[in-house]
Amino acid sequence: MKSILILLFLVSVVFAQKNTPRPNLDNGGFHDIDVNDPDLLKALNAVKDSFGKKLNSTSTFKVSKVNSARSQIVAGINYEVKLTLTQKTCYYLGVGFNSGPSCTSENRLCQATIWAKVDATYELTSIDCK
């Protein structure tokens, strides 16, 4: 009697596992993740100085808001992130002692892809801003 109950229990566990909804990870596809995911935030922090270089800009950029994020398991993890960047551009005005910086700030909507490599390094592979 015990063995029949144990067998029924094991069959029900297997059945439940096969019918549990999971994110579609087939073929290394992207799936949505929380915008506050600690690994995502670590990746964004690691590449923050690369935004200007990739955008061919001398401005500084700061992540103002992560609007949405997805991840993809590859040789590491690809993060596809839609975010708002604040672009700060400064110019020096005047001459000599009368010179001083004049700065402007502008929010830009961007989509970036960050590769978190298996060796614990990060690479900003693409960024496109409007």
GROMACS elastic network, one bead per residue, 0.5 to 0.9 nm:
[ bonds ]
;  ai    aj funct       b0    kb
    1     4     6  0.52847   500
    1     5     6  0.64769   500
    1     6     6  0.87761   500
    2     5     6  0.51580   500
    2     6     6  0.61482   500
    2     7     6  0.85513   500
    3     6     6  0.50421   500
    3     7     6  0.60487   500
    3     8     6  0.85691   500
    4     7     6  0.50515   500
    4     8     6  0.61482   500
    4     9     6  0.85504   500
    5     8     6  0.50957   500
    5     9     6  0.61021   500
    5    10     6  0.86535   500
    6     9     6  0.50194   500
    6    10     6  0.62043   500
    6    11     6  0.86226   500
    7    10     6  0.51769   500
    7    11     6  0.61770   500
    7    12     6  0.86124   500
    8    11     6  0.51429   500
    8    12     6  0.61521   500
    8    13     6  0.86598   500
    9    12     6  0.51715   500
    9    13     6  0.62517   500
    9    14     6  0.87702   500
   10    13     6  0.50914   500
   10    14     6  0.62736   500
   10    15     6  0.85705   500
   11    14     6  0.52300   500
   11    15     6  0.61149   500
   11    16     6  0.85849   500
   12    15     6  0.50040   500
   12    16     6  0.60238   500
   12    17     6  0.85971   500
   13    16     6  0.51228   500
   13    17     6  0.62285   500
   13    18     6  0.87323   500
   14    17     6  0.51759   500
   14    18     6  0.63063   500
   14    19     6  0.87438   500
   15    18     6  0.52750   500
   15    19     6  0.63290   500
   15    20     6  0.87569   500
   16    19     6  0.51984   500
   16    20     6  0.61126   500
   17    20     6  0.53102   500
   17    21     6  0.87747   500
   18    21     6  0.83769   500
   21    24     6  0.89884   500
   22    25     6  0.83396   500
   23    26     6  0.89238   500
   23    31     6  0.64672   500
   23    32     6  0.83979   500
   24    27     6  0.87961   500
   24    28     6  0.87119   500
   24    29     6  0.70007   500
   24    30     6  0.79122   500
   24    31     6  0.68473   500
   25    28     6  0.55492   500
   25    29     6  0.53539   500
   25    30     6  0.70546   500
   25    31     6  0.72041   500
   25    72     6  0.78606   500
   25    73     6  0.79586   500
   26    29     6  0.59574   500
   28    72     6  0.59249   500
   28    73     6  0.56319   500
   28    74     6  0.64898   500
   29    71     6  0.82133   500
   29    72     6  0.57095   500
   29    73     6  0.75391   500
   30    70     6  0.58677   500
   30    71     6  0.52061   500
   30    73     6  0.77558   500
   30    78     6  0.84735   500
   30    79     6  0.85704   500
   30    80     6  0.82623   500
   31    69     6  0.85197   500
   31    70     6  0.51861   500
   31    71     6  0.55928   500
   31    72     6  0.66339   500
   32    35     6  0.89872   500
   32    68     6  0.79470   500
   32    69     6  0.60103   500
   32    71     6  0.65267   500
   33    36     6  0.84715   500
   33    37     6  0.70766   500
   33    40     6  0.88830   500
   33    68     6  0.79411   500
   33    69     6  0.56638   500
   33    70     6  0.52137   500
   33    71     6  0.66331   500
   34    37     6  0.52537   500
   34    40     6  0.87019   500
   34    68     6  0.77183   500
   34    69     6  0.67758   500
   34    70     6  0.81716   500
   35    38     6  0.87725   500
   35    40     6  0.75138   500
   35    41     6  0.81259   500
   35    66     6  0.59866   500
   35    67     6  0.70543   500
   35    68     6  0.58782   500
   35    69     6  0.57400   500
   35    70     6  0.86404   500
   35    81     6  0.86192   500
   36    39     6  0.86456   500
   36    40     6  0.72923   500
   36    41     6  0.67497   500
   36    66     6  0.81634   500
   37    40     6  0.52809   500
   37    41     6  0.63059   500
   37    42     6  0.86992   500
   38    41     6  0.50917   500
   38    42     6  0.61146   500
   38    43     6  0.86364   500
   39    42     6  0.50213   500
   39    43     6  0.62282   500
   39    44     6  0.87146   500
   40    43     6  0.50504   500
   40    44     6  0.62384   500
   40    45     6  0.86216   500
   40    69     6  0.83367   500
   40    71     6  0.87840   500
   40    79     6  0.71215   500
   40    81     6  0.89526   500
   40   114     6  0.89798   500
   40   116     6  0.89886   500
   41    44     6  0.50630   500
   41    45     6  0.61262   500
   41    46     6  0.85668   500
   42    45     6  0.51437   500
   42    46     6  0.61869   500
   42    47     6  0.89184   500
   43    46     6  0.50742   500
   43    47     6  0.65030   500
   43    48     6  0.86667   500
   43    79     6  0.83468   500
   43   114     6  0.70406   500
   43   115     6  0.81042   500
   43   116     6  0.66906   500
   43   121     6  0.87437   500
   43   122     6  0.64494   500
   43   123     6  0.85581   500
   44    47     6  0.54387   500
   44    48     6  0.59710   500
   44    63     6  0.82440   500
   44   114     6  0.76874   500
   44   122     6  0.88752   500
   44   124     6  0.88037   500
   45    48     6  0.52931   500
   45    49     6  0.83907   500
   45    63     6  0.89472   500
   46    49     6  0.77410   500
   46    50     6  0.87403   500
   46   121     6  0.82458   500
   46   122     6  0.64860   500
   46   123     6  0.83300   500
   47    50     6  0.52891   500
   47    51     6  0.71778   500
   47   114     6  0.78874   500
   47   122     6  0.67521   500
   47   123     6  0.66429   500
   47   124     6  0.60693   500
   48    51     6  0.59301   500
   48    52     6  0.85864   500
   48    61     6  0.73970   500
   48    62     6  0.71821   500
   48    63     6  0.78323   500
   48   124     6  0.87971   500
   49    52     6  0.68210   500
   49    53     6  0.77539   500
   49    60     6  0.80138   500
   49    61     6  0.77570   500
   49    62     6  0.89667   500
   50    53     6  0.52523   500
   50    54     6  0.61530   500
   50    55     6  0.85598   500
   50   123     6  0.85522   500
   50   124     6  0.68022   500
   51    54     6  0.53569   500
   51    55     6  0.61648   500
   51    56     6  0.85728   500
   51    57     6  0.83839   500
   51    60     6  0.80496   500
   51    61     6  0.65690   500
   51    62     6  0.88016   500
   51   124     6  0.78092   500
   51   127     6  0.75053   500
   52    55     6  0.50847   500
   52    56     6  0.59283   500
   52    58     6  0.61220   500
   52    59     6  0.62097   500
   52    60     6  0.63150   500
   52    61     6  0.66673   500
   52    87     6  0.89947   500
   53    56     6  0.50446   500
   53    57     6  0.61665   500
   53    58     6  0.76165   500
   54    57     6  0.77599   500
   54   124     6  0.80418   500
   54   125     6  0.86526   500
   54   126     6  0.73911   500
   54   127     6  0.68925   500
   55    58     6  0.88443   500
   55   127     6  0.72969   500
   55   128     6  0.77969   500
   55   129     6  0.83309   500
   57    60     6  0.80611   500
   58    89     6  0.76222   500
   59    87     6  0.62956   500
   59    88     6  0.56030   500
   59    90     6  0.73852   500
   60    86     6  0.81834   500
   60    87     6  0.58178   500
   60    88     6  0.52922   500
   60    89     6  0.67033   500
   60    90     6  0.89918   500
   61    85     6  0.61116   500
   61    86     6  0.55352   500
   61    88     6  0.63243   500
   61    89     6  0.89835   500
   62    84     6  0.85761   500
   62    85     6  0.54782   500
   62    86     6  0.52063   500
   62    87     6  0.67563   500
   62    88     6  0.82576   500
   63    66     6  0.73462   500
   63    83     6  0.71188   500
   63    84     6  0.61660   500
   63    86     6  0.63866   500
   64    83     6  0.75676   500
   64    84     6  0.54556   500
   64    85     6  0.53954   500
   64    86     6  0.60919   500
   64   107     6  0.81506   500
   65    82     6  0.88637   500
   65    83     6  0.56449   500
   65    84     6  0.50851   500
   65    85     6  0.71574   500
   66    69     6  0.74058   500
   66    81     6  0.71329   500
   66    82     6  0.62848   500
   66    84     6  0.64113   500
   66    85     6  0.88622   500
   67    81     6  0.75779   500
   67    82     6  0.53997   500
   67    83     6  0.50423   500
   67    84     6  0.71163   500
   68    80     6  0.84538   500
   68    81     6  0.59276   500
   68    82     6  0.52190   500
   68    83     6  0.69773   500
   69    79     6  0.68956   500
   69    80     6  0.57302   500
   69    82     6  0.62965   500
   69    83     6  0.85345   500
   70    78     6  0.82429   500
   70    79     6  0.57631   500
   70    80     6  0.51830   500
   70    81     6  0.64963   500
   71    77     6  0.65328   500
   71    78     6  0.55154   500
   71    80     6  0.61575   500
   71    81     6  0.86037   500
   72    76     6  0.85608   500
   72    77     6  0.55722   500
   72    78     6  0.50481   500
   72    79     6  0.65665   500
   72    80     6  0.81705   500
   73    76     6  0.61452   500
   73    78     6  0.64864   500
   74    77     6  0.54388   500
   74    78     6  0.68249   500
   74   115     6  0.89748   500
   74   117     6  0.88014   500
   75    78     6  0.87215   500
   75   116     6  0.85998   500
   75   117     6  0.65905   500
   75   118     6  0.63044   500
   76   115     6  0.71315   500
   76   116     6  0.55238   500
   76   119     6  0.82984   500
   76   120     6  0.85539   500
   77   114     6  0.81917   500
   77   115     6  0.58463   500
   77   116     6  0.50773   500
   77   117     6  0.66234   500
   77   118     6  0.80383   500
   78   113     6  0.66452   500
   78   114     6  0.56542   500
   78   116     6  0.61924   500
   78   117     6  0.84254   500
   79   112     6  0.79525   500
   79   113     6  0.54725   500
   79   114     6  0.50766   500
   79   115     6  0.63612   500
   79   116     6  0.76898   500
   80   111     6  0.71758   500
   80   112     6  0.58617   500
   80   114     6  0.66477   500
   80   115     6  0.89424   500
   81   110     6  0.81353   500
   81   111     6  0.55964   500
   81   112     6  0.52594   500
   81   113     6  0.62727   500
   81   114     6  0.80314   500
   82   109     6  0.73682   500
   82   110     6  0.57874   500
   82   112     6  0.65239   500
   82   113     6  0.89882   500
   83   108     6  0.83164   500
   83   109     6  0.59482   500
   83   110     6  0.53916   500
   83   111     6  0.62781   500
   83   112     6  0.77980   500
   84   107     6  0.63926   500
   84   108     6  0.55749   500
   84   110     6  0.60949   500
   84   111     6  0.87050   500
   85   106     6  0.82016   500
   85   107     6  0.55942   500
   85   108     6  0.52307   500
   85   109     6  0.64425   500
   85   110     6  0.69539   500
   85   129     6  0.87676   500
   86   105     6  0.64458   500
   86   106     6  0.55515   500
   86   108     6  0.62700   500
   86   109     6  0.89576   500
   87   104     6  0.81230   500
   87   105     6  0.54884   500
   87   106     6  0.51765   500
   87   107     6  0.61319   500
   87   108     6  0.71256   500
   88   103     6  0.66976   500
   88   104     6  0.57048   500
   88   106     6  0.66429   500
   88   107     6  0.89047   500
   89   102     6  0.83326   500
   89   103     6  0.54615   500
   89   104     6  0.53958   500
   89   105     6  0.64610   500
   89   106     6  0.85333   500
   90   101     6  0.60731   500
   90   102     6  0.54174   500
   90   104     6  0.64288   500
   90   105     6  0.88510   500
   91   100     6  0.81258   500
   91   101     6  0.54166   500
   91   102     6  0.52291   500
   91   103     6  0.62956   500
   91   104     6  0.88069   500
   92    95     6  0.86758   500
   92    99     6  0.62729   500
   92   100     6  0.52680   500
   92   102     6  0.60500   500
   92   103     6  0.86576   500
   93    98     6  0.80518   500
   93    99     6  0.51864   500
   93   100     6  0.55101   500
   93   101     6  0.61887   500
   93   102     6  0.67507   500
   94    97     6  0.81648   500
   94    98     6  0.54955   500
   94   100     6  0.67064   500
   94   101     6  0.89909   500
   95    98     6  0.54855   500
   95   100     6  0.84721   500
   96    99     6  0.55798   500
   97   100     6  0.82260   500
  108   129     6  0.62829   500
  108   130     6  0.60651   500
  109   128     6  0.85049   500
  109   129     6  0.56170   500
  109   130     6  0.56502   500
  110   127     6  0.67378   500
  110   128     6  0.54287   500
  110   130     6  0.63583   500
  111   126     6  0.80843   500
  111   127     6  0.56160   500
  111   128     6  0.53752   500
  111   129     6  0.64808   500
  112   124     6  0.73457   500
  112   125     6  0.76516   500
  112   126     6  0.54751   500
  112   128     6  0.64591   500
  112   129     6  0.85651   500
  113   123     6  0.85482   500
  113   124     6  0.60973   500
  113   125     6  0.55949   500
  113   126     6  0.52009   500
  113   127     6  0.64782   500
  114   122     6  0.68512   500
  114   123     6  0.56427   500
  114   125     6  0.56735   500
  114   126     6  0.72712   500
  114   127     6  0.88920   500
  115   121     6  0.83539   500
  115   122     6  0.56080   500
  115   123     6  0.51515   500
  115   124     6  0.64157   500
  115   125     6  0.66252   500
  116   119     6  0.83246   500
  116   120     6  0.65950   500
  116   121     6  0.61136   500
  116   123     6  0.67360   500
  116   124     6  0.89740   500
  117   120     6  0.55125   500
  117   121     6  0.54139   500
  117   122     6  0.59131   500
  117   123     6  0.77741   500
  118   121     6  0.73380   500
  119   122     6  0.87749   500
  123   126     6  0.89129   500
  124   127     6  0.74840   500
